[in-house]
Amino acid sequence: MSAAESVQAATAAGPVVRLEDVRKSFGDNLVLDQIDLEVASGEVLTIIGPSGSGKSTLLRCINLLEPLDSGRVFLEGEEITRRGADVARVRQRIGMVFQQFNLFPHLKVIDNLTLAARRIRKRPRAEAEARALELLETVGLVEKAHQHPHQLSGGQQQRVAIARALMIDPHVMLF
């Protein structure tokens, strides 16, 4: 099955992420105004705009890190912005790479990757480390596993952050 056919099949099952009339302001500054959006499973969506136009705010709203002023966000058909939604469970299904990467400076790369898998997913250390090494191999950084973030270039830190986000086997990746 081609990538286009995969996206078509996923779209038939419904969007993995859907936003309805999303609005977000910071004081008098309206950042997101009536955003409607659907993203199918397997679809790659790029949001482009100038600095300060709301790109990161949109991602933070999808990951429930910023409350909406109004509107609704759905993940795999479930409204995640409803009152009483299990935010911790929602975030286990969403991987996010932050602009500043937010790696823990006192932890080695491998420990940055395994922390959430061990604490949130309750994976045994050996299993988490094996998966971390696989992901580091995928991003071309397995040899950096026992270094600290300050010993890496910015691009290497970004790849570590991507690998860390993938450690939780997310249904959706935001970055």
Biotite code that builds the C-alpha atoms (Angstrom):
import biotite.structure as struc

atoms = struc.array([
    struc.Atom([0.000, 0.000, 0.000], chain_id="A", res_id=1, res_name="MET", atom_name="CA", element="C"),
    struc.Atom([1.413, 3.405, -0.952], chain_id="A", res_id=2, res_name="SER", atom_name="CA", element="C"),
    struc.Atom([1.708, 6.283, 1.538], chain_id="A", res_id=3, res_name="ALA", atom_name="CA", element="C"),
    struc.Atom([-1.181, 8.070, -0.196], chain_id="A", res_id=4, res_name="ALA", atom_name="CA", element="C"),
    struc.Atom([-3.364, 4.954, 0.076], chain_id="A", res_id=5, res_name="GLU", atom_name="CA", element="C"),
    struc.Atom([-2.459, 4.624, 3.772], chain_id="A", res_id=6, res_name="SER", atom_name="CA", element="C"),
    struc.Atom([-3.531, 8.207, 4.432], chain_id="A", res_id=7, res_name="VAL", atom_name="CA", element="C"),
    struc.Atom([-6.766, 7.638, 2.481], chain_id="A", res_id=8, res_name="GLN", atom_name="CA", element="C"),
    struc.Atom([-7.530, 4.498, 4.523], chain_id="A", res_id=9, res_name="ALA", atom_name="CA", element="C"),
    struc.Atom([-6.817, 6.334, 7.786], chain_id="A", res_id=10, res_name="ALA", atom_name="CA", element="C"),
    struc.Atom([-8.965, 9.278, 6.690], chain_id="A", res_id=11, res_name="THR", atom_name="CA", element="C"),
    struc.Atom([-11.879, 6.909, 6.076], chain_id="A", res_id=12, res_name="ALA", atom_name="CA", element="C"),
    struc.Atom([-11.601, 5.856, 9.730], chain_id="A", res_id=13, res_name="ALA", atom_name="CA", element="C"),
    struc.Atom([-11.762, 9.504, 10.832], chain_id="A", res_id=14, res_name="GLY", atom_name="CA", element="C"),
    struc.Atom([-9.118, 12.064, 11.695], chain_id="A", res_id=15, res_name="PRO", atom_name="CA", element="C"),
    struc.Atom([-6.582, 11.323, 14.411], chain_id="A", res_id=16, res_name="VAL", atom_name="CA", element="C"),
    struc.Atom([-6.621, 15.020, 15.406], chain_id="A", res_id=17, res_name="VAL", atom_name="CA", element="C"),
    struc.Atom([-9.537, 17.384, 14.900], chain_id="A", res_id=18, res_name="ARG", atom_name="CA", element="C"),
    struc.Atom([-9.914, 20.989, 16.016], chain_id="A", res_id=19, res_name="LEU", atom_name="CA", element="C"),
    struc.Atom([-13.242, 22.815, 16.000], chain_id="A", res_id=20, res_name="GLU", atom_name="CA", element="C"),
    struc.Atom([-13.454, 26.609, 16.277], chain_id="A", res_id=21, res_name="ASP", atom_name="CA", element="C"),
    struc.Atom([-10.329, 26.842, 18.451], chain_id="A", res_id=22, res_name="VAL", atom_name="CA", element="C"),
    struc.Atom([-9.613, 30.285, 19.879], chain_id="A", res_id=23, res_name="ARG", atom_name="CA", element="C"),
    struc.Atom([-6.761, 31.384, 22.110], chain_id="A", res_id=24, res_name="LYS", atom_name="CA", element="C"),
    struc.Atom([-5.765, 34.849, 23.295], chain_id="A", res_id=25, res_name="SER", atom_name="CA", element="C"),
    struc.Atom([-3.080, 36.198, 25.545], chain_id="A", res_id=26, res_name="PHE", atom_name="CA", element="C"),
    struc.Atom([-4.606, 39.341, 26.997], chain_id="A", res_id=27, res_name="GLY", atom_name="CA", element="C"),
    struc.Atom([-5.751, 41.466, 24.061], chain_id="A", res_id=28, res_name="ASP", atom_name="CA", element="C"),
    struc.Atom([-3.585, 39.521, 21.600], chain_id="A", res_id=29, res_name="ASN", atom_name="CA", element="C"),
    struc.Atom([-5.769, 37.061, 19.651], chain_id="A", res_id=30, res_name="LEU", atom_name="CA", element="C"),
    struc.Atom([-3.354, 34.291, 18.623], chain_id="A", res_id=31, res_name="VAL", atom_name="CA", element="C"),
    struc.Atom([-5.683, 31.550, 17.345], chain_id="A", res_id=32, res_name="LEU", atom_name="CA", element="C"),
    struc.Atom([-8.988, 32.594, 15.786], chain_id="A", res_id=33, res_name="ASP", atom_name="CA", element="C"),
    struc.Atom([-11.612, 30.028, 14.771], chain_id="A", res_id=34, res_name="GLN", atom_name="CA", element="C"),
    struc.Atom([-9.143, 27.281, 13.851], chain_id="A", res_id=35, res_name="ILE", atom_name="CA", element="C"),
    struc.Atom([-10.754, 24.239, 12.238], chain_id="A", res_id=36, res_name="ASP", atom_name="CA", element="C"),
    struc.Atom([-8.399, 21.424, 11.315], chain_id="A", res_id=37, res_name="LEU", atom_name="CA", element="C"),
    struc.Atom([-8.400, 17.692, 10.622], chain_id="A", res_id=38, res_name="GLU", atom_name="CA", element="C"),
    struc.Atom([-5.292, 15.514, 10.448], chain_id="A", res_id=39, res_name="VAL", atom_name="CA", element="C"),
    struc.Atom([-5.491, 11.890, 9.303], chain_id="A", res_id=40, res_name="ALA", atom_name="CA", element="C"),
    struc.Atom([-3.389, 9.098, 10.758], chain_id="A", res_id=41, res_name="SER", atom_name="CA", element="C"),
    struc.Atom([-0.073, 8.979, 8.907], chain_id="A", res_id=42, res_name="GLY", atom_name="CA", element="C"),
    struc.Atom([-0.548, 12.463, 7.493], chain_id="A", res_id=43, res_name="GLU", atom_name="CA", element="C"),
    struc.Atom([2.296, 14.946, 7.876], chain_id="A", res_id=44, res_name="VAL", atom_name="CA", element="C"),
    struc.Atom([1.139, 18.525, 8.311], chain_id="A", res_id=45, res_name="LEU", atom_name="CA", element="C"),
    struc.Atom([3.459, 21.525, 8.325], chain_id="A", res_id=46, res_name="THR", atom_name="CA", element="C"),
    struc.Atom([2.307, 24.785, 9.854], chain_id="A", res_id=47, res_name="ILE", atom_name="CA", element="C"),
    struc.Atom([4.249, 27.733, 8.472], chain_id="A", res_id=48, res_name="ILE", atom_name="CA", element="C"),
    struc.Atom([4.146, 31.336, 9.607], chain_id="A", res_id=49, res_name="GLY", atom_name="CA", element="C"),
    struc.Atom([6.188, 34.190, 11.009], chain_id="A", res_id=50, res_name="PRO", atom_name="CA", element="C"),
    struc.Atom([7.470, 34.298, 14.561], chain_id="A", res_id=51, res_name="SER", atom_name="CA", element="C"),
    struc.Atom([4.645, 35.020, 16.978], chain_id="A", res_id=52, res_name="GLY", atom_name="CA", element="C"),
    struc.Atom([1.878, 33.846, 14.651], chain_id="A", res_id=53, res_name="SER", atom_name="CA", element="C"),
    struc.Atom([0.651, 31.052, 16.958], chain_id="A", res_id=54, res_name="GLY", atom_name="CA", element="C"),
    struc.Atom([2.326, 27.913, 15.574], chain_id="A", res_id=55, res_name="LYS", atom_name="CA", element="C"),
    struc.Atom([3.721, 26.765, 18.919], chain_id="A", res_id=56, res_name="SER", atom_name="CA", element="C"),
    struc.Atom([0.593, 27.902, 20.740], chain_id="A", res_id=57, res_name="THR", atom_name="CA", element="C"),
    struc.Atom([-1.483, 25.676, 18.466], chain_id="A", res_id=58, res_name="LEU", atom_name="CA", element="C"),
    struc.Atom([0.708, 22.660, 19.293], chain_id="A", res_id=59, res_name="LEU", atom_name="CA", element="C"),
    struc.Atom([0.601, 23.480, 23.004], chain_id="A", res_id=60, res_name="ARG", atom_name="CA", element="C"),
    struc.Atom([-3.222, 23.660, 22.837], chain_id="A", res_id=61, res_name="CYS", atom_name="CA", element="C"),
    struc.Atom([-3.412, 20.272, 21.103], chain_id="A", res_id=62, res_name="ILE", atom_name="CA", element="C"),
    struc.Atom([-1.208, 18.775, 23.848], chain_id="A", res_id=63, res_name="ASN", atom_name="CA", element="C"),
    struc.Atom([-3.321, 20.463, 26.559], chain_id="A", res_id=64, res_name="LEU", atom_name="CA", element="C"),
    struc.Atom([-0.410, 22.587, 27.773], chain_id="A", res_id=65, res_name="LEU", atom_name="CA", element="C"),
    struc.Atom([-2.399, 25.773, 27.069], chain_id="A", res_id=66, res_name="GLU", atom_name="CA", element="C"),
    struc.Atom([-6.109, 26.057, 27.867], chain_id="A", res_id=67, res_name="PRO", atom_name="CA", element="C"),
    struc.Atom([-8.367, 27.138, 25.011], chain_id="A", res_id=68, res_name="LEU", atom_name="CA", element="C"),
    struc.Atom([-10.501, 30.241, 25.285], chain_id="A", res_id=69, res_name="ASP", atom_name="CA", element="C"),
    struc.Atom([-13.127, 28.352, 23.286], chain_id="A", res_id=70, res_name="SER", atom_name="CA", element="C"),
    struc.Atom([-13.443, 25.496, 20.832], chain_id="A", res_id=71, res_name="GLY", atom_name="CA", element="C"),
    struc.Atom([-12.760, 21.783, 21.054], chain_id="A", res_id=72, res_name="ARG", atom_name="CA", element="C"),
    struc.Atom([-9.887, 19.399, 20.356], chain_id="A", res_id=73, res_name="VAL", atom_name="CA", element="C"),
    struc.Atom([-10.417, 15.718, 19.545], chain_id="A", res_id=74, res_name="PHE", atom_name="CA", element="C"),
    struc.Atom([-7.817, 12.940, 19.598], chain_id="A", res_id=75, res_name="LEU", atom_name="CA", element="C"),
    struc.Atom([-8.855, 9.756, 17.810], chain_id="A", res_id=76, res_name="GLU", atom_name="CA", element="C"),
    struc.Atom([-12.503, 10.785, 18.084], chain_id="A", res_id=77, res_name="GLY", atom_name="CA", element="C"),
    struc.Atom([-12.372, 11.586, 21.817], chain_id="A", res_id=78, res_name="GLU", atom_name="CA", element="C"),
    struc.Atom([-12.903, 15.178, 22.910], chain_id="A", res_id=79, res_name="GLU", atom_name="CA", element="C"),
    struc.Atom([-9.826, 15.835, 25.013], chain_id="A", res_id=80, res_name="ILE", atom_name="CA", element="C"),
    struc.Atom([-10.756, 19.407, 25.954], chain_id="A", res_id=81, res_name="THR", atom_name="CA", element="C"),
    struc.Atom([-13.948, 18.388, 27.726], chain_id="A", res_id=82, res_name="ARG", atom_name="CA", element="C"),
    struc.Atom([-14.215, 18.941, 31.454], chain_id="A", res_id=83, res_name="ARG", atom_name="CA", element="C"),
    struc.Atom([-12.970, 15.863, 33.286], chain_id="A", res_id=84, res_name="GLY", atom_name="CA", element="C"),
    struc.Atom([-10.745, 14.585, 30.464], chain_id="A", res_id=85, res_name="ALA", atom_name="CA", element="C"),
    struc.Atom([-7.830, 12.478, 31.729], chain_id="A", res_id=86, res_name="ASP", atom_name="CA", element="C"),
    struc.Atom([-4.988, 14.805, 30.722], chain_id="A", res_id=87, res_name="VAL", atom_name="CA", element="C"),
    struc.Atom([-2.234, 12.386, 31.783], chain_id="A", res_id=88, res_name="ALA", atom_name="CA", element="C"),
    struc.Atom([-3.738, 9.615, 29.630], chain_id="A", res_id=89, res_name="ARG", atom_name="CA", element="C"),
    struc.Atom([-4.113, 11.990, 26.682], chain_id="A", res_id=90, res_name="VAL", atom_name="CA", element="C"),
    struc.Atom([-0.476, 13.068, 26.921], chain_id="A", res_id=91, res_name="ARG", atom_name="CA", element="C"),
    struc.Atom([0.632, 9.423, 26.856], chain_id="A", res_id=92, res_name="GLN", atom_name="CA", element="C"),
    struc.Atom([-0.739, 9.315, 23.299], chain_id="A", res_id=93, res_name="ARG", atom_name="CA", element="C"),
    struc.Atom([0.931, 12.533, 22.120], chain_id="A", res_id=94, res_name="ILE", atom_name="CA", element="C"),
    struc.Atom([4.662, 12.973, 21.637], chain_id="A", res_id=95, res_name="GLY", atom_name="CA", element="C"),
    struc.Atom([5.950, 16.524, 21.565], chain_id="A", res_id=96, res_name="MET", atom_name="CA", element="C"),
    struc.Atom([9.331, 18.034, 20.776], chain_id="A", res_id=97, res_name="VAL", atom_name="CA", element="C"),
    struc.Atom([9.646, 21.482, 22.306], chain_id="A", res_id=98, res_name="PHE", atom_name="CA", element="C"),
    struc.Atom([11.400, 24.399, 20.590], chain_id="A", res_id=99, res_name="GLN", atom_name="CA", element="C"),
    struc.Atom([14.103, 24.421, 23.276], chain_id="A", res_id=100, res_name="GLN", atom_name="CA", element="C"),
    struc.Atom([14.119, 20.566, 23.402], chain_id="A", res_id=101, res_name="PHE", atom_name="CA", element="C"),
    struc.Atom([13.863, 20.566, 27.255], chain_id="A", res_id=102, res_name="ASN", atom_name="CA", element="C"),
    struc.Atom([16.408, 17.807, 27.768], chain_id="A", res_id=103, res_name="LEU", atom_name="CA", element="C"),
    struc.Atom([17.421, 17.294, 31.383], chain_id="A", res_id=104, res_name="PHE", atom_name="CA", element="C"),
    struc.Atom([20.983, 18.678, 31.544], chain_id="A", res_id=105, res_name="PRO", atom_name="CA", element="C"),
    struc.Atom([22.016, 16.539, 34.530], chain_id="A", res_id=106, res_name="HIS", atom_name="CA", element="C"),
    struc.Atom([20.978, 13.274, 32.823], chain_id="A", res_id=107, res_name="LEU", atom_name="CA", element="C"),
    struc.Atom([22.857, 11.373, 30.154], chain_id="A", res_id=108, res_name="LYS", atom_name="CA", element="C"),
    struc.Atom([21.176, 11.026, 26.767], chain_id="A", res_id=109, res_name="VAL", atom_name="CA", element="C"),
    struc.Atom([20.044, 7.454, 27.468], chain_id="A", res_id=110, res_name="ILE", atom_name="CA", element="C"),
    struc.Atom([18.517, 8.521, 30.790], chain_id="A", res_id=111, res_name="ASP", atom_name="CA", element="C"),
    struc.Atom([16.703, 11.425, 29.100], chain_id="A", res_id=112, res_name="ASN", atom_name="CA", element="C"),
    struc.Atom([15.146, 8.858, 26.770], chain_id="A", res_id=113, res_name="LEU", atom_name="CA", element="C"),
    struc.Atom([14.269, 6.187, 29.332], chain_id="A", res_id=114, res_name="THR", atom_name="CA", element="C"),
    struc.Atom([12.865, 8.380, 32.111], chain_id="A", res_id=115, res_name="LEU", atom_name="CA", element="C"),
    struc.Atom([9.274, 8.632, 30.839], chain_id="A", res_id=116, res_name="ALA", atom_name="CA", element="C"),
    struc.Atom([9.205, 5.051, 29.569], chain_id="A", res_id=117, res_name="ALA", atom_name="CA", element="C"),
    struc.Atom([10.222, 3.785, 32.993], chain_id="A", res_id=118, res_name="ARG", atom_name="CA", element="C"),
    struc.Atom([8.139, 6.131, 35.139], chain_id="A", res_id=119, res_name="ARG", atom_name="CA", element="C"),
    struc.Atom([5.017, 6.594, 33.014], chain_id="A", res_id=120, res_name="ILE", atom_name="CA", element="C"),
    struc.Atom([4.886, 3.394, 30.955], chain_id="A", res_id=121, res_name="ARG", atom_name="CA", element="C"),
    struc.Atom([6.423, 1.303, 33.783], chain_id="A", res_id=122, res_name="LYS", atom_name="CA", element="C"),
    struc.Atom([8.835, -0.414, 31.387], chain_id="A", res_id=123, res_name="ARG", atom_name="CA", element="C"),
    struc.Atom([11.696, -2.364, 32.974], chain_id="A", res_id=124, res_name="PRO", atom_name="CA", element="C"),
    struc.Atom([15.074, -0.585, 32.749], chain_id="A", res_id=125, res_name="ARG", atom_name="CA", element="C"),
    struc.Atom([16.580, -3.140, 30.333], chain_id="A", res_id=126, res_name="ALA", atom_name="CA", element="C"),
    struc.Atom([13.587, -2.920, 27.986], chain_id="A", res_id=127, res_name="GLU", atom_name="CA", element="C"),
    struc.Atom([13.559, 0.889, 28.068], chain_id="A", res_id=128, res_name="ALA", atom_name="CA", element="C"),
    struc.Atom([17.307, 1.073, 27.439], chain_id="A", res_id=129, res_name="GLU", atom_name="CA", element="C"),
    struc.Atom([17.081, -1.385, 24.528], chain_id="A", res_id=130, res_name="ALA", atom_name="CA", element="C"),
    struc.Atom([14.332, 0.718, 22.921], chain_id="A", res_id=131, res_name="ARG", atom_name="CA", element="C"),
    struc.Atom([16.304, 3.917, 23.580], chain_id="A", res_id=132, res_name="ALA", atom_name="CA", element="C"),
    struc.Atom([19.371, 2.479, 21.857], chain_id="A", res_id=133, res_name="LEU", atom_name="CA", element="C"),
    struc.Atom([17.220, 1.439, 18.865], chain_id="A", res_id=134, res_name="GLU", atom_name="CA", element="C"),
    struc.Atom([15.864, 4.977, 18.557], chain_id="A", res_id=135, res_name="LEU", atom_name="CA", element="C"),
    struc.Atom([19.304, 6.523, 18.999], chain_id="A", res_id=136, res_name="LEU", atom_name="CA", element="C"),
    struc.Atom([20.528, 4.247, 16.205], chain_id="A", res_id=137, res_name="GLU", atom_name="CA", element="C"),
    struc.Atom([17.616, 5.436, 14.053], chain_id="A", res_id=138, res_name="THR", atom_name="CA", element="C"),
    struc.Atom([18.550, 9.096, 14.579], chain_id="A", res_id=139, res_name="VAL", atom_name="CA", element="C"),
    struc.Atom([22.275, 8.363, 14.164], chain_id="A", res_id=140, res_name="GLY", atom_name="CA", element="C"),
    struc.Atom([23.329, 9.061, 17.743], chain_id="A", res_id=141, res_name="LEU", atom_name="CA", element="C"),
    struc.Atom([23.833, 5.698, 19.435], chain_id="A", res_id=142, res_name="VAL", atom_name="CA", element="C"),
    struc.Atom([27.461, 6.646, 20.141], chain_id="A", res_id=143, res_name="GLU", atom_name="CA", element="C"),
    struc.Atom([26.221, 9.651, 22.182], chain_id="A", res_id=144, res_name="LYS", atom_name="CA", element="C"),
    struc.Atom([24.077, 7.564, 24.573], chain_id="A", res_id=145, res_name="ALA", atom_name="CA", element="C"),
    struc.Atom([26.301, 8.197, 27.599], chain_id="A", res_id=146, res_name="HIS", atom_name="CA", element="C"),
    struc.Atom([26.983, 11.885, 27.010], chain_id="A", res_id=147, res_name="GLN", atom_name="CA", element="C"),
    struc.Atom([25.147, 14.814, 28.574], chain_id="A", res_id=148, res_name="HIS", atom_name="CA", element="C"),
    struc.Atom([23.082, 17.227, 26.443], chain_id="A", res_id=149, res_name="PRO", atom_name="CA", element="C"),
    struc.Atom([25.633, 20.069, 26.771], chain_id="A", res_id=150, res_name="HIS", atom_name="CA", element="C"),
    struc.Atom([28.158, 17.832, 24.986], chain_id="A", res_id=151, res_name="GLN", atom_name="CA", element="C"),
    struc.Atom([25.938, 17.693, 21.877], chain_id="A", res_id=152, res_name="LEU", atom_name="CA", element="C"),
    struc.Atom([25.360, 20.154, 19.053], chain_id="A", res_id=153, res_name="SER", atom_name="CA", element="C"),
    struc.Atom([21.954, 21.795, 18.713], chain_id="A", res_id=154, res_name="GLY", atom_name="CA", element="C"),
    struc.Atom([21.032, 19.442, 15.870], chain_id="A", res_id=155, res_name="GLY", atom_name="CA", element="C"),
    struc.Atom([22.057, 16.420, 17.922], chain_id="A", res_id=156, res_name="GLN", atom_name="CA", element="C"),
    struc.Atom([20.007, 17.676, 20.877], chain_id="A", res_id=157, res_name="GLN", atom_name="CA", element="C"),
    struc.Atom([17.015, 18.014, 18.552], chain_id="A", res_id=158, res_name="GLN", atom_name="CA", element="C"),
    struc.Atom([17.406, 14.417, 17.369], chain_id="A", res_id=159, res_name="ARG", atom_name="CA", element="C"),
    struc.Atom([17.663, 13.230, 20.984], chain_id="A", res_id=160, res_name="VAL", atom_name="CA", element="C"),
    struc.Atom([14.447, 15.138, 21.763], chain_id="A", res_id=161, res_name="ALA", atom_name="CA", element="C"),
    struc.Atom([12.711, 13.463, 18.806], chain_id="A", res_id=162, res_name="ILE", atom_name="CA", element="C"),
    struc.Atom([13.902, 10.033, 19.969], chain_id="A", res_id=163, res_name="ALA", atom_name="CA", element="C"),
    struc.Atom([12.717, 10.827, 23.501], chain_id="A", res_id=164, res_name="ARG", atom_name="CA", element="C"),
    struc.Atom([9.248, 11.766, 22.219], chain_id="A", res_id=165, res_name="ALA", atom_name="CA", element="C"),
    struc.Atom([9.097, 8.497, 20.263], chain_id="A", res_id=166, res_name="LEU", atom_name="CA", element="C"),
    struc.Atom([9.924, 6.470, 23.397], chain_id="A", res_id=167, res_name="MET", atom_name="CA", element="C"),
    struc.Atom([6.293, 6.568, 24.540], chain_id="A", res_id=168, res_name="ILE", atom_name="CA", element="C"),
    struc.Atom([5.065, 5.146, 21.198], chain_id="A", res_id=169, res_name="ASP", atom_name="CA", element="C"),
    struc.Atom([2.815, 8.160, 20.579], chain_id="A", res_id=170, res_name="PRO", atom_name="CA", element="C"),
    struc.Atom([-0.198, 8.086, 18.302], chain_id="A", res_id=171, res_name="HIS", atom_name="CA", element="C"),
    struc.Atom([0.537, 11.706, 17.314], chain_id="A", res_id=172, res_name="VAL", atom_name="CA", element="C"),
    struc.Atom([3.851, 13.601, 17.117], chain_id="A", res_id=173, res_name="MET", atom_name="CA", element="C"),
    struc.Atom([3.974, 17.378, 17.498], chain_id="A", res_id=174, res_name="LEU", atom_name="CA", element="C"),
    struc.Atom([7.064, 19.421, 16.715], chain_id="A", res_id=175, res_name="PHE", atom_name="CA", element="C"),
])
